[in-house]
Amino acid sequence: MNPAPGVAVISGAGRGFGAALTAVLAAEEWTVYGIVRPGYAANAGTDGRVRFLEWDIAHSCPKEVSQALAEASIDVVVNNAAVGSSQKTLAAVDPESLAQLLDNNVAGAVRVTQASLAGLLRPSAGGRRPLVVNVSSRLGSAALQANGEFAGFGTSYGYRLGKAALNMLTLSLHEEFGAELDVWSVHPGALATGMGRSGASKEPATAASELLRELSEPGGSSPRFFELGSSAPLPW
Ligand SMILES: NC(=O)c1ccc[n+]([C@@H]2O[C@H](COP(=O)([O-])OP(=O)(O)OC[C@H]3O[C@@H](n4cnc5c(N)ncnc54)[C@H](OP(=O)(O)O)[C@@H]3O)[C@@H](O)[C@H]2O)c1
């Protein structure tokens, strides 16, 4: 059974998994604050349940966005926005670009969580326990990396470092706020999106429905790292 509708904040709501999740939640009558880059919202049209907020999360939160989020009662924040990188060998890593990627993919998630925190900690109409979902990747698992699971994958240094740091953000948020909210890291699967590997065939709408199903399970554990569509935990 799907959960009673709530209020979600989703970063990177303009395309890929974030757009699919926005559509899936809105279809289930959730209210969604979709964070998109400046310039997107004007062309996106409006849907009564979706409000697009323009914010490049590599920069500080614009005043109108922080006001909108501060006034909301938020059930779920999904830190989904991220960029990839092609710097796959140490020699190819440009430290300046690496710092920019981490600013976007890690500090961006911190900024969105900070801007949403007051709304998350405000009791919501549905009485849900608040939840932060960090859209990570199994490539962020230090344990799987140490086991050599990704040898030959050719994943960039920046992407791996960013997803491992995002997992540590999950654990750090749990340490600070575990009494008040739940925190998950999720691997969405190999998605057929702009960022997906060639040959990836899982539709983002499928992953979005899987996350909706997880939101319907009351009292799931926290902190938690798992792959959508599988109940098995992933090692940190
Ligand atoms: N695809 C996969 O197979 C896969 C596997 C494991 C994990 N993941 C993770 O799943 C999440 C979604 O991936 P995806 O495949 O849907 O990626 P995607 O299609 O490339 O979409 C990424 C979204 O993030 C937005 N974004 C990035 N930086 C932003 C910023 N600074 N401010 C605002 N928006 C920003 C992009 O906006 P623009 O459209 O404006 O660029 C885009 O809407 C990511 O965290 C990714 O790492 C994906």
The ligand as an SDF file (V2000), in Angstrom:
LIG
                    3D

 48 52  0  0  0  0  0  0  0  0999 V2000
   22.1430    7.0120  -13.5960 N   0  0  0  0  0  0  0  0  0  0  0  0
   22.6300    6.0080  -12.8850 C   0  0  0  0  0  0  0  0  0  0  0  0
   22.8240    4.8860  -13.3770 O   0  0  0  0  0  0  0  0  0  0  0  0
   22.9630    6.2250  -11.4350 C   0  0  0  0  0  0  0  0  0  0  0  0
   23.5300    5.1770  -10.7010 C   0  0  0  0  0  0  0  0  0  0  0  0
   23.8320    5.3750   -9.3550 C   0  0  0  0  0  0  0  0  0  0  0  0
   23.5570    6.6080   -8.7710 C   0  0  0  0  0  0  0  0  0  0  0  0
   23.0170    7.6080   -9.5160 N   0  0  0  0  0  0  0  0  0  0  0  0
   22.7350    8.8810   -8.8470 C   0  0  0  0  0  0  0  0  0  0  0  0
   21.3520    9.1880   -9.0080 O   0  0  0  0  0  0  0  0  0  0  0  0
   21.1720   10.6140   -9.0270 C   0  0  0  0  0  0  0  0  0  0  0  0
   20.3790   11.0100  -10.2450 C   0  0  0  0  0  0  0  0  0  0  0  0
   21.1150   10.6240  -11.3940 O   0  0  0  0  0  0  0  0  0  0  0  0
   20.5320   10.7630  -12.8590 P   0  0  0  0  0  0  0  0  0  0  0  0
   21.0110    9.5820  -13.6070 O   0  0  0  0  0  0  0  0  0  0  0  0
   19.0950   11.1020  -12.8270 O   0  0  0  0  0  0  0  0  0  0  0  0
   21.3780   12.0440  -13.3630 O   0  0  0  0  0  0  0  0  0  0  0  0
   21.0460   13.1130  -14.4840 P   0  0  0  0  0  0  0  0  0  0  0  0
   20.0580   12.6050  -15.4480 O   0  0  0  0  0  0  0  0  0  0  0  0
   22.3640   13.5950  -14.9700 O   0  0  0  0  0  0  0  0  0  0  0  0
   20.3270   14.2980  -13.6260 O   0  0  0  0  0  0  0  0  0  0  0  0
   21.0360   14.9920  -12.6660 C   0  0  0  0  0  0  0  0  0  0  0  0
   20.1800   16.1620  -12.2270 C   0  0  0  0  0  0  0  0  0  0  0  0
   20.8910   16.9120  -11.2300 O   0  0  0  0  0  0  0  0  0  0  0  0
   20.7850   18.2880  -11.5590 C   0  0  0  0  0  0  0  0  0  0  0  0
   21.8850   19.0480  -10.9830 N   0  0  0  0  0  0  0  0  0  0  0  0
   23.2110   18.7430  -10.9660 C   0  0  0  0  0  0  0  0  0  0  0  0
   23.8990   19.7080  -10.3710 N   0  0  0  0  0  0  0  0  0  0  0  0
   23.0050   20.6720   -9.9940 C   0  0  0  0  0  0  0  0  0  0  0  0
   23.1110   21.9150   -9.3680 C   0  0  0  0  0  0  0  0  0  0  0  0
   24.3070   22.4290   -8.9980 N   0  0  0  0  0  0  0  0  0  0  0  0
   21.9870   22.6280   -9.0990 N   0  0  0  0  0  0  0  0  0  0  0  0
   20.7900   22.1460   -9.4650 C   0  0  0  0  0  0  0  0  0  0  0  0
   20.6120   20.9730  -10.0960 N   0  0  0  0  0  0  0  0  0  0  0  0
   21.7210   20.2430  -10.3750 C   0  0  0  0  0  0  0  0  0  0  0  0
   20.8100   18.3040  -13.0640 C   0  0  0  0  0  0  0  0  0  0  0  0
   20.3290   19.5540  -13.5270 O   0  0  0  0  0  0  0  0  0  0  0  0
   20.5780   20.0130  -15.0790 P   0  0  0  0  0  0  0  0  0  0  0  0
   19.5770   19.2590  -15.8850 O   0  0  0  0  0  0  0  0  0  0  0  0
   20.3120   21.4700  -15.0350 O   0  0  0  0  0  0  0  0  0  0  0  0
   21.9870   19.6590  -15.4100 O   0  0  0  0  0  0  0  0  0  0  0  0
   19.8690   17.1390  -13.3620 C   0  0  0  0  0  0  0  0  0  0  0  0
   18.5210   17.5620  -13.2660 O   0  0  0  0  0  0  0  0  0  0  0  0
   22.5800   11.2160   -8.9730 C   0  0  0  0  0  0  0  0  0  0  0  0
   22.9070   11.5310   -7.6370 O   0  0  0  0  0  0  0  0  0  0  0  0
   23.4550   10.0740   -9.4550 C   0  0  0  0  0  0  0  0  0  0  0  0
   24.7790   10.1840   -8.9900 O   0  0  0  0  0  0  0  0  0  0  0  0
   22.7090    7.4550  -10.8210 C   0  0  0  0  0  0  0  0  0  0  0  0
  1  2  1  0
  2  3  2  0
  2  4  1  0
  4  5  1  0
  4 48  2  0
  5  6  2  0
  6  7  1  0
  7  8  2  0
  8  9  1  0
  8 48  1  0
  9 10  1  0
  9 46  1  0
 10 11  1  0
 11 12  1  0
 11 44  1  0
 12 13  1  0
 13 14  1  0
 14 15  2  0
 14 16  1  0
 14 17  1  0
 17 18  1  0
 18 19  2  0
 18 20  1  0
 18 21  1  0
 21 22  1  0
 22 23  1  0
 23 24  1  0
 23 42  1  0
 24 25  1  0
 25 26  1  0
 25 36  1  0
 26 27  1  0
 26 35  1  0
 27 28  2  0
 28 29  1  0
 29 30  1  0
 29 35  2  0
 30 31  1  0
 30 32  2  0
 32 33  1  0
 33 34  2  0
 34 35  1  0
 36 37  1  0
 36 42  1  0
 37 38  1  0
 38 39  2  0
 38 40  1  0
 38 41  1  0
 42 43  1  0
 44 45  1  0
 44 46  1  0
 46 47  1  0
M  CHG  2   8   1  16  -1
M  END
$$$$
